[in-house]
């Protein structure tokens, strides 16, 4: 392998690694709203999640998750689900 090929390979590997780091940081900063308490939390710090009718809901604490599981219709509005990503 020539010196230029090695340099190009190293450059491409480093670029790929930087892209992966950037993507993971973006995902970690995603905000969601707990459908029970209404608190905005980071998705990565959610105490739990639960899928209901094809949507994933995230919770600020285990107590909120338990309340939601017991009666999801109480926390899901007809106008659309809450507890999803906040833009």
Secondary structure, 3 states (H helix, E strand, C coil): CCHHHHHHHHHHHHHHHHHHHHHHHHHHCCEEECCCCCCEEEHHHCCEEEEECCEEEEECCHHHHHHHHHCHHHCCECCECCCCEEC
